[in-house]
Amino acid sequence: MMDEILWAEKYRPRSLDDIVNQRDIVERLKHFVKEKNMPHLLFAGPPGTGKTTSALALVHDLYGENYEQYLLELNASDERGIDVIRNKVKEFARTVTPGSVPFKTVLLDEADNMTADAQQALRRTMELYTETTRFILACNYLSKIIDPIQSRTALFRFYPLKKEDVISRLEFIMKQEGVQYDPKALDVIYDVTNGDMRKAINVLQAASAYGKVTQEAVFKVLGLAQPKEVRDMVKLALQGRFMDARSKLLSLIINYGLSGEDIVKQVHRDIFSNEYQIPEELRVLLTDYIGEVEFRIIEGADDEIQLSAMLAKLALLGQKYLGEKK
Ligand SMILES: Nc1ncnc2c1ncn2[C@@H]1O[C@H](COP(=O)(O)OP(=O)(O)OP(=O)(O)O)[C@@H](O)[C@H]1O
């Protein structure tokens, strides 16, 4: 049964101690908790890497369970302009500060969506209430934050989470939820979500609606081709049946709307599955070549030409290592 609530929220770490990895950041933030003092903070990094989570965990640890009364959460994209932000901060700054901590906290998400002028106004607001409030600004792109704000805040850079961190978190959630899973499915989830923990958890939750979390369920959720279809294409190519493999490729692109990058990633994954009884040397050559194709596609080369070239290489190497065309 599908839960009513999003697992990404249900399993959002409450305290700094529960945050997975991001060790340097957590250590620095814990220091603020210990000192009950901190500068304005700027959290920058890709989506789903724990910026909001870390900010909430920090205020939780600073103020305790009732932290919400000392926190003003704003979203720079939702709020209508800087005036609204300014008024809300003014109102908030007026209320009493918690006894043990000499300031309250304003968390402003998506600060990089503000215009440069709005950021200038924000900076003045930050200065005006600096006696009683601290700002935590979160953004995806540091380059969009004006220098005067960057120089007045302590910067924390968030990076995509590592594979083992994402997978262990997904395993933890599966255990808590009592859902069966195939470990390979978790590999696929990581590969397609690139260290974005929110996305990984969302895909996991959607796939769990199929019962056991299998690769097929994940592929269905993602609207990706089934591994079997990619495998058929690779097998045809390795057998030297280049034209058949190529028409399979075109049908994958047309029927599933897959990008070149998606297909290369799936072929790469497939080459490492146990399905293929192929000599190690061939696997090495294939991996090397697939890596090159992926690079060229990312650099902007034509998908279809690169993928056809990949199949041609598979066909040539297949014939050399596995024998004549059948
Ligand atoms: N380091 C982490 N440890 C455990 N869970 C995490 C971690 N980072 C993210 N998550 C999970 O991913 C969800 C999204 O994270 P969060 O809202 O902190 O992302 P964000 O970096 O603020 O993203 P955005 O830029 O989209 O706002 C959280 O609810 C939590 O479940």
The ligand as an SDF file (V2000), in Angstrom:
LIG
                    3D

 31 33  0  0  0  0  0  0  0  0999 V2000
   22.3590   13.9910    3.9000 N   0  0  0  0  0  0  0  0  0  0  0  0
   21.1360   13.4620    3.9600 C   0  0  0  0  0  0  0  0  0  0  0  0
   20.8520   12.4790    4.8240 N   0  0  0  0  0  0  0  0  0  0  0  0
   19.6260   11.9220    4.8840 C   0  0  0  0  0  0  0  0  0  0  0  0
   18.5990   12.3010    4.1110 N   0  0  0  0  0  0  0  0  0  0  0  0
   18.8150   13.2710    3.2310 C   0  0  0  0  0  0  0  0  0  0  0  0
   20.0750   13.9090    3.1020 C   0  0  0  0  0  0  0  0  0  0  0  0
   20.0000   14.8390    2.1440 N   0  0  0  0  0  0  0  0  0  0  0  0
   18.7570   14.8020    1.6820 C   0  0  0  0  0  0  0  0  0  0  0  0
   18.0240   13.8590    2.3260 N   0  0  0  0  0  0  0  0  0  0  0  0
   16.6330   13.4850    2.0450 C   0  0  0  0  0  0  0  0  0  0  0  0
   16.2420   14.1590    0.8580 O   0  0  0  0  0  0  0  0  0  0  0  0
   15.1490   15.0380    1.1060 C   0  0  0  0  0  0  0  0  0  0  0  0
   15.4330   16.3530    0.4210 C   0  0  0  0  0  0  0  0  0  0  0  0
   16.5090   17.0010    1.0200 O   0  0  0  0  0  0  0  0  0  0  0  0
   16.5460   18.5710    1.2260 P   0  0  0  0  0  0  0  0  0  0  0  0
   15.1530   19.1450    1.2220 O   0  0  0  0  0  0  0  0  0  0  0  0
   17.4000   18.8470    2.3820 O   0  0  0  0  0  0  0  0  0  0  0  0
   17.2570   18.9950   -0.1000 O   0  0  0  0  0  0  0  0  0  0  0  0
   17.7910   20.3950   -0.5490 P   0  0  0  0  0  0  0  0  0  0  0  0
   19.2610   20.2530   -0.7040 O   0  0  0  0  0  0  0  0  0  0  0  0
   17.2830   21.4560    0.3440 O   0  0  0  0  0  0  0  0  0  0  0  0
   17.1370   20.4840   -1.9840 O   0  0  0  0  0  0  0  0  0  0  0  0
   16.4860   21.7080   -2.7830 P   0  0  0  0  0  0  0  0  0  0  0  0
   17.6430   22.4700   -3.3770 O   0  0  0  0  0  0  0  0  0  0  0  0
   15.6820   21.0130   -3.8330 O   0  0  0  0  0  0  0  0  0  0  0  0
   15.6650   22.4720   -1.7990 O   0  0  0  0  0  0  0  0  0  0  0  0
   15.0200   15.1320    2.6030 C   0  0  0  0  0  0  0  0  0  0  0  0
   13.6760   15.1910    2.9890 O   0  0  0  0  0  0  0  0  0  0  0  0
   15.6630   13.8560    3.1220 C   0  0  0  0  0  0  0  0  0  0  0  0
   14.6970   12.8540    3.2120 O   0  0  0  0  0  0  0  0  0  0  0  0
  1  2  1  0
  2  3  1  0
  2  7  2  0
  3  4  2  0
  4  5  1  0
  5  6  2  0
  6  7  1  0
  6 10  1  0
  7  8  1  0
  8  9  2  0
  9 10  1  0
 10 11  1  0
 11 12  1  0
 11 30  1  0
 12 13  1  0
 13 14  1  0
 13 28  1  0
 14 15  1  0
 15 16  1  0
 16 17  2  0
 16 18  1  0
 16 19  1  0
 19 20  1  0
 20 21  2  0
 20 22  1  0
 20 23  1  0
 23 24  1  0
 24 25  2  0
 24 26  1  0
 24 27  1  0
 28 29  1  0
 28 30  1  0
 30 31  1  0
M  END
$$$$
